[in-house]
Amino acid sequence: MHLLDMGKQIKSSVQKQGLLAWQYNTIGVSDAITMGHD
């Protein structure tokens, strides 16, 4: 499953509970391992 599709399902579930759901993107995700950081 693509993360965008999963996000849409989660957003829908949150809204069904009467809560406010925001979906937004990020420029990039890094765990710092690629740059050799701890």
PDB file with one MODEL, atoms N, CA, C and O in Angstrom:
MODEL        1
ATOM      1  N   MET A   1       0.841  -1.171   0.000  1.00  0.00           N
ATOM      2  CA  MET A   1       0.000   0.000   0.000  1.00  0.00           C
ATOM      3  C   MET A   1       0.893   1.244   0.000  1.00  0.00           C
ATOM      4  O   MET A   1       1.863   1.321   0.754  1.00  0.00           O
ATOM      5  N   HIS A   2       0.562   2.195  -0.837  1.00  0.00           N
ATOM      6  CA  HIS A   2       1.285   3.457  -0.896  1.00  0.00           C
ATOM      7  C   HIS A   2       0.939   4.288   0.335  1.00  0.00           C
ATOM      8  O   HIS A   2      -0.200   4.260   0.801  1.00  0.00           O
ATOM      9  N   LEU A   3       1.906   5.023   0.862  1.00  0.00           N
ATOM     10  CA  LEU A   3       1.664   5.813   2.069  1.00  0.00           C
ATOM     11  C   LEU A   3       0.572   6.854   1.884  1.00  0.00           C
ATOM     12  O   LEU A   3      -0.148   7.161   2.834  1.00  0.00           O
ATOM     13  N   LEU A   4       0.429   7.409   0.676  1.00  0.00           N
ATOM     14  CA  LEU A   4      -0.620   8.395   0.432  1.00  0.00           C
ATOM     15  C   LEU A   4      -1.998   7.757   0.590  1.00  0.00           C
ATOM     16  O   LEU A   4      -2.901   8.355   1.174  1.00  0.00           O
ATOM     17  N   ASP A   5      -2.152   6.545   0.069  1.00  0.00           N
ATOM     18  CA  ASP A   5      -3.424   5.830   0.208  1.00  0.00           C
ATOM     19  C   ASP A   5      -3.715   5.507   1.674  1.00  0.00           C
ATOM     20  O   ASP A   5      -4.852   5.627   2.129  1.00  0.00           O
ATOM     21  N   MET A   6      -2.686   5.100   2.402  1.00  0.00           N
ATOM     22  CA  MET A   6      -2.869   4.794   3.813  1.00  0.00           C
ATOM     23  C   MET A   6      -3.249   6.055   4.583  1.00  0.00           C
ATOM     24  O   MET A   6      -4.107   6.013   5.464  1.00  0.00           O
ATOM     25  N   GLY A   7      -2.612   7.173   4.251  1.00  0.00           N
ATOM     26  CA  GLY A   7      -2.935   8.441   4.892  1.00  0.00           C
ATOM     27  C   GLY A   7      -4.377   8.854   4.661  1.00  0.00           C
ATOM     28  O   GLY A   7      -5.029   9.379   5.563  1.00  0.00           O
ATOM     29  N   LYS A   8      -4.874   8.621   3.460  1.00  0.00           N
ATOM     30  CA  LYS A   8      -6.271   8.953   3.148  1.00  0.00           C
ATOM     31  C   LYS A   8      -7.229   8.110   3.979  1.00  0.00           C
ATOM     32  O   LYS A   8      -8.249   8.612   4.451  1.00  0.00           O
ATOM     33  N   GLN A   9      -6.908   6.839   4.160  1.00  0.00           N
ATOM     34  CA  GLN A   9      -7.758   5.961   4.966  1.00  0.00           C
ATOM     35  C   GLN A   9      -7.750   6.387   6.433  1.00  0.00           C
ATOM     36  O   GLN A   9      -8.789   6.391   7.094  1.00  0.00           O
ATOM     37  N   ILE A  10      -6.589   6.737   6.922  1.00  0.00           N
ATOM     38  CA  ILE A  10      -6.480   7.186   8.313  1.00  0.00           C
ATOM     39  C   ILE A  10      -7.232   8.490   8.508  1.00  0.00           C
ATOM     40  O   ILE A  10      -7.943   8.654   9.500  1.00  0.00           O
ATOM     41  N   LYS A  11      -7.083   9.426   7.567  1.00  0.00           N
ATOM     42  CA  LYS A  11      -7.786  10.705   7.652  1.00  0.00           C
ATOM     43  C   LYS A  11      -9.293  10.484   7.686  1.00  0.00           C
ATOM     44  O   LYS A  11      -9.996  11.115   8.476  1.00  0.00           O
ATOM     45  N   SER A  12      -9.785   9.604   6.847  1.00  0.00           N
ATOM     46  CA  SER A  12     -11.213   9.303   6.808  1.00  0.00           C
ATOM     47  C   SER A  12     -11.689   8.717   8.136  1.00  0.00           C
ATOM     48  O   SER A  12     -12.753   9.086   8.632  1.00  0.00           O
ATOM     49  N   SER A  13     -10.911   7.811   8.709  1.00  0.00           N
ATOM     50  CA  SER A  13     -11.270   7.199   9.988  1.00  0.00           C
ATOM     51  C   SER A  13     -11.296   8.224  11.111  1.00  0.00           C
ATOM     52  O   SER A  13     -12.179   8.190  11.968  1.00  0.00           O
ATOM     53  N   VAL A  14     -10.337   9.125  11.108  1.00  0.00           N
ATOM     54  CA  VAL A  14     -10.278  10.174  12.131  1.00  0.00           C
ATOM     55  C   VAL A  14     -11.487  11.091  12.011  1.00  0.00           C
ATOM     56  O   VAL A  14     -12.095  11.453  13.019  1.00  0.00           O
ATOM     57  N   GLN A  15     -11.840  11.470  10.785  1.00  0.00           N
ATOM     58  CA  GLN A  15     -12.981  12.354  10.569  1.00  0.00           C
ATOM     59  C   GLN A  15     -14.295  11.684  10.971  1.00  0.00           C
ATOM     60  O   GLN A  15     -15.207  12.359  11.449  1.00  0.00           O
ATOM     61  N   LYS A  16     -14.402  10.376  10.786  1.00  0.00           N
ATOM     62  CA  LYS A  16     -15.611   9.652  11.187  1.00  0.00           C
ATOM     63  C   LYS A  16     -15.819   9.702  12.695  1.00  0.00           C
ATOM     64  O   LYS A  16     -16.945   9.564  13.173  1.00  0.00           O
ATOM     65  N   GLN A  17     -14.744   9.896  13.440  1.00  0.00           N
ATOM     66  CA  GLN A  17     -14.832  10.006  14.895  1.00  0.00           C
ATOM     67  C   GLN A  17     -15.147  11.435  15.337  1.00  0.00           C
ATOM     68  O   GLN A  17     -15.218  11.722  16.532  1.00  0.00           O
ATOM     69  N   GLY A  18     -15.336  12.330  14.361  1.00  0.00           N
ATOM     70  CA  GLY A  18     -15.672  13.713  14.667  1.00  0.00           C
ATOM     71  C   GLY A  18     -14.469  14.573  15.008  1.00  0.00           C
ATOM     72  O   GLY A  18     -14.610  15.648  15.591  1.00  0.00           O
ATOM     73  N   LEU A  19     -13.286  14.099  14.643  1.00  0.00           N
ATOM     74  CA  LEU A  19     -12.057  14.839  14.923  1.00  0.00           C
ATOM     75  C   LEU A  19     -11.561  15.541  13.665  1.00  0.00           C
ATOM     76  O   LEU A  19     -11.961  15.205  12.550  1.00  0.00           O
ATOM     77  N   LEU A  20     -10.697  16.505  13.858  1.00  0.00           N
ATOM     78  CA  LEU A  20     -10.107  17.238  12.744  1.00  0.00           C
ATOM     79  C   LEU A  20      -8.859  16.497  12.271  1.00  0.00           C
ATOM     80  O   LEU A  20      -7.979  16.178  13.071  1.00  0.00           O
ATOM     81  N   ALA A  21      -8.787  16.228  10.982  1.00  0.00           N
ATOM     82  CA  ALA A  21      -7.641  15.508  10.423  1.00  0.00           C
ATOM     83  C   ALA A  21      -6.982  16.354   9.349  1.00  0.00           C
ATOM     84  O   ALA A  21      -7.640  16.830   8.423  1.00  0.00           O
ATOM     85  N   TRP A  22      -5.688  16.536   9.481  1.00  0.00           N
ATOM     86  CA  TRP A  22      -4.905  17.251   8.470  1.00  0.00           C
ATOM     87  C   TRP A  22      -3.914  16.283   7.855  1.00  0.00           C
ATOM     88  O   TRP A  22      -3.271  15.496   8.549  1.00  0.00           O
ATOM     89  N   GLN A  23      -3.807  16.359   6.558  1.00  0.00           N
ATOM     90  CA  GLN A  23      -2.804  15.566   5.858  1.00  0.00           C
ATOM     91  C   GLN A  23      -1.873  16.544   5.167  1.00  0.00           C
ATOM     92  O   GLN A  23      -2.320  17.406   4.410  1.00  0.00           O
ATOM     93  N   TYR A  24      -0.596  16.413   5.423  1.00  0.00           N
ATOM     94  CA  TYR A  24       0.369  17.318   4.810  1.00  0.00           C
ATOM     95  C   TYR A  24       1.629  16.544   4.441  1.00  0.00           C
ATOM     96  O   TYR A  24       1.886  15.459   4.963  1.00  0.00           O
ATOM     97  N   ASN A  25       2.392  17.112   3.551  1.00  0.00           N
ATOM     98  CA  ASN A  25       3.606  16.472   3.040  1.00  0.00           C
ATOM     99  C   ASN A  25       4.838  17.063   3.706  1.00  0.00           C
ATOM    100  O   ASN A  25       4.793  18.141   4.300  1.00  0.00           O
ATOM    101  N   THR A  26       5.905  16.352   3.593  1.00  0.00           N
ATOM    102  CA  THR A  26       7.185  16.828   4.081  1.00  0.00           C
ATOM    103  C   THR A  26       8.179  16.794   2.920  1.00  0.00           C
ATOM    104  O   THR A  26       8.018  16.013   1.982  1.00  0.00           O
ATOM    105  N   ILE A  27       9.182  17.625   2.984  1.00  0.00           N
ATOM    106  CA  ILE A  27      10.179  17.695   1.913  1.00  0.00           C
ATOM    107  C   ILE A  27      10.970  16.395   1.838  1.00  0.00           C
ATOM    108  O   ILE A  27      11.209  15.868   0.751  1.00  0.00           O
ATOM    109  N   GLY A  28      11.367  15.891   2.973  1.00  0.00           N
ATOM    110  CA  GLY A  28      12.125  14.655   2.986  1.00  0.00           C
ATOM    111  C   GLY A  28      12.245  14.112   4.392  1.00  0.00           C
ATOM    112  O   GLY A  28      12.103  14.844   5.371  1.00  0.00           O
ATOM    113  N   VAL A  29      12.506  12.834   4.478  1.00  0.00           N
ATOM    114  CA  VAL A  29      12.673  12.184   5.768  1.00  0.00           C
ATOM    115  C   VAL A  29      14.055  11.558   5.784  1.00  0.00           C
ATOM    116  O   VAL A  29      14.447  10.886   4.830  1.00  0.00           O
ATOM    117  N   SER A  30      14.790  11.774   6.858  1.00  0.00           N
ATOM    118  CA  SER A  30      16.126  11.201   6.974  1.00  0.00           C
ATOM    119  C   SER A  30      16.309  10.634   8.375  1.00  0.00           C
ATOM    120  O   SER A  30      15.923  11.258   9.363  1.00  0.00           O
ATOM    121  N   ASP A  31      16.890   9.465   8.449  1.00  0.00           N
ATOM    122  CA  ASP A  31      17.188   8.878   9.755  1.00  0.00           C
ATOM    123  C   ASP A  31      18.622   9.197  10.168  1.00  0.00           C
ATOM    124  O   ASP A  31      19.100   8.685  11.181  1.00  0.00           O
ATOM    125  N   ALA A  32      19.315  10.039   9.395  1.00  0.00           N
ATOM    126  CA  ALA A  32      20.677  10.508   9.642  1.00  0.00           C
ATOM    127  C   ALA A  32      21.735   9.447   9.351  1.00  0.00           C
ATOM    128  O   ALA A  32      22.926   9.752   9.398  1.00  0.00           O
ATOM    129  N   ILE A  33      21.340   8.230   9.058  1.00  0.00           N
ATOM    130  CA  ILE A  33      22.320   7.188   8.760  1.00  0.00           C
ATOM    131  C   ILE A  33      23.002   7.473   7.422  1.00  0.00           C
ATOM    132  O   ILE A  33      24.190   7.190   7.267  1.00  0.00           O
ATOM    133  N   THR A  34      22.277   8.022   6.463  1.00  0.00           N
ATOM    134  CA  THR A  34      22.840   8.272   5.141  1.00  0.00           C
ATOM    135  C   THR A  34      23.974   9.287   5.176  1.00  0.00           C
ATOM    136  O   THR A  34      24.848   9.267   4.309  1.00  0.00           O
ATOM    137  N   MET A  35      23.969  10.173   6.166  1.00  0.00           N
ATOM    138  CA  MET A  35      25.020  11.184   6.282  1.00  0.00           C
ATOM    139  C   MET A  35      26.107  10.758   7.269  1.00  0.00           C
ATOM    140  O   MET A  35      27.048  11.513   7.515  1.00  0.00           O
ATOM    141  N   GLY A  36      25.985   9.557   7.834  1.00  0.00           N
ATOM    142  CA  GLY A  36      26.989   9.048   8.752  1.00  0.00           C
ATOM    143  C   GLY A  36      26.877   9.597  10.159  1.00  0.00           C
ATOM    144  O   GLY A  36      27.834   9.509  10.927  1.00  0.00           O
ATOM    145  N   HIS A  37      25.735  10.159  10.517  1.00  0.00           N
ATOM    146  CA  HIS A  37      25.543  10.686  11.867  1.00  0.00           C
ATOM    147  C   HIS A  37      24.972   9.608  12.773  1.00  0.00           C
ATOM    148  O   HIS A  37      24.359   8.647  12.307  1.00  0.00           O
ATOM    149  N   ASP A  38      25.176   9.776  14.055  1.00  0.00           N
ATOM    150  CA  ASP A  38      24.618   8.831  15.036  1.00  0.00           C
ATOM    151  C   ASP A  38      23.219   9.216  15.412  1.00  0.00           C
ATOM    152  O   ASP A  38      22.590   8.539  16.224  1.00  0.00           O
TER     153      ASP A  38
ENDMDL
END
